[in-house]
Amino acid sequence: MAFLLQWLGLRGERPSVRLRPRREVVLDLGYEDAYRACLAEIERTLAANVYLSDPEHGVAEAGFGVVRSERIRCTVTADGDGRTRVSVEAIPQAGVQAPERSHNVDALADALENVRS
């Protein structure tokens, strides 16, 4: 099997297939508190406008009010034992190659990591 993987060039480090900058954070909060924290940090940390808020499906999207600017999407999922997983993802403007990292994703994820109950 090792020979076959090497022959096909599949051994070693493979490039990332991630399409958008994304980070995950696990919060020691219940689902509703984590969702509210997401909305609050989007507004406080990023000064972005939340234009889609769907707590039933755990999704919130925000933008910056500038035409063709990056958008941010938070997806909140109950992880069990009173913990909640939050995925923070950047949606780049149309027609632009997605950057490897997003300052907005990093800032929001860092702020969420510091949220306490």
C-alpha positions as CSV (number, residue, x, y, z in Angstrom):
1,M,0.0,0.0,0.0
2,A,2.9,2.4,0.8
3,F,4.3,1.9,-2.6
4,L,1.0,2.7,-4.3
5,L,0.5,5.9,-2.2
6,Q,4.1,7.0,-3.0
7,W,3.7,6.1,-6.7
8,L,0.5,8.2,-6.9
9,G,2.2,11.1,-5.1
10,L,-0.2,10.9,-2.1
11,R,2.5,10.5,0.6
12,G,3.6,13.4,2.8
13,E,2.0,16.8,3.2
14,R,-0.9,17.5,1.0
15,P,-2.1,21.0,0.2
16,S,-5.2,22.3,2.0
17,V,-8.5,22.1,0.1
18,R,-10.2,24.6,2.3
19,L,-12.1,27.1,0.3
20,R,-12.6,29.8,2.9
21,P,-10.8,31.1,5.9
22,R,-12.3,29.3,8.9
23,R,-11.8,28.7,12.6
24,E,-13.6,26.6,15.2
25,V,-14.0,27.6,18.9
26,V,-15.6,25.4,21.6
27,L,-17.3,27.5,24.3
28,D,-18.2,26.3,27.8
29,L,-21.7,27.8,27.3
30,G,-25.1,26.4,26.5
31,Y,-26.4,26.8,22.9
32,E,-28.5,29.9,23.5
33,D,-25.8,31.7,25.5
34,A,-23.2,30.9,22.8
35,Y,-25.5,32.1,20.0
36,R,-26.1,35.4,21.9
37,A,-22.3,35.7,22.5
38,C,-21.7,35.3,18.8
39,L,-24.1,38.1,17.9
40,A,-22.7,40.4,20.6
41,E,-19.1,39.8,19.6
42,I,-19.8,40.3,15.9
43,E,-21.2,43.7,16.7
44,R,-18.6,44.6,19.5
45,T,-15.4,43.2,18.0
46,L,-16.0,43.6,14.3
47,A,-18.5,46.5,14.3
48,A,-20.3,44.5,11.6
49,N,-24.0,44.5,10.9
50,V,-25.8,41.2,11.5
51,Y,-28.2,40.8,8.6
52,L,-29.1,37.2,9.0
53,S,-29.9,35.7,12.4
54,D,-31.4,32.3,12.5
55,P,-31.1,30.8,16.0
56,E,-33.2,27.8,15.2
57,H,-30.6,26.6,12.7
58,G,-27.6,28.2,14.5
59,V,-26.6,30.5,11.7
60,A,-25.7,34.2,11.8
61,E,-24.2,36.3,9.0
62,A,-22.8,39.7,9.2
63,G,-21.4,42.3,6.8
64,F,-19.6,45.6,6.9
65,G,-21.9,47.7,4.8
66,V,-19.4,48.2,2.1
67,V,-20.2,47.0,-1.4
68,R,-18.2,43.8,-2.3
69,S,-16.7,43.4,1.2
70,E,-16.1,40.2,3.0
71,R,-18.9,38.7,5.0
72,I,-18.7,36.6,8.2
73,R,-20.8,33.5,9.0
74,C,-21.0,31.9,12.4
75,T,-22.5,28.4,12.8
76,V,-23.3,27.4,16.3
77,T,-23.8,23.7,17.2
78,A,-24.5,22.1,20.6
79,D,-21.5,19.9,21.5
80,G,-23.0,18.2,24.5
81,D,-22.2,18.5,28.2
82,G,-23.1,22.2,28.2
83,R,-20.5,23.0,25.6
84,T,-21.1,24.6,22.2
85,R,-19.0,24.6,19.0
86,V,-18.8,27.8,17.0
87,S,-17.5,27.8,13.4
88,V,-16.4,31.3,12.2
89,E,-16.0,31.5,8.4
90,A,-15.2,34.3,6.0
91,I,-17.1,34.6,2.8
92,P,-15.0,36.7,0.4
93,Q,-16.4,39.1,-2.1
94,A,-17.6,37.6,-5.4
95,G,-15.0,37.1,-8.1
96,V,-12.0,37.2,-5.7
97,Q,-9.9,34.3,-4.7
98,A,-10.4,33.4,-1.1
99,P,-7.4,34.5,1.0
100,E,-5.6,31.9,3.2
101,R,-6.4,33.8,6.4
102,S,-8.9,36.5,7.4
103,H,-8.2,39.1,10.0
104,N,-12.0,39.3,10.8
105,V,-12.2,35.5,11.4
106,D,-9.2,35.6,13.7
107,A,-10.4,38.6,15.6
108,L,-13.9,37.1,16.1
109,A,-12.6,33.7,17.1
110,D,-10.1,35.2,19.5
111,A,-12.9,37.3,21.1
112,L,-15.2,34.2,21.4
113,E,-12.4,32.2,23.1
114,N,-12.3,34.9,25.8
115,V,-16.1,34.8,26.5
116,R,-17.0,33.5,29.9
117,S,-20.4,32.4,31.2
